[in-house]
């Protein structure tokens, strides 16, 4: 675990936070290629700001991160940056996401944050084991919007038009 204190010009600091945030509508979207890309994006964005990821886990419908944020950044500003930039980068890499989310809103509003003191091992263990806990607490999902450019969707639209044309005769 990160036990060392970092230094700025006149400051020693060790500011650790447990942060949780979810995709819009708590959609179970973080899997396969999305999960791989999102992990890479979050690591890159944290590195740009000098934020150390102590522990992190991407669940299907939320993200857990134990991070050490320099005191020059407000936690709310950092989370806003992380969610905003990661959403833009995800939509750039995966154009099909706009049919599920629209308006480039990948994350839901808000987040959970808690400060972590000397119990960071406990929080890191909780984050690592979160997937097992969540499997028992599976939630209902909302209707997913289909990609209108997929072959299956185009064929379904064609069949619907043919049925309407046959009824009109």
Order of alpha helices (4+ residues) and beta strands (2+ residues): beta-beta-beta-alpha-beta-beta-alpha-alpha-beta-alpha-alpha
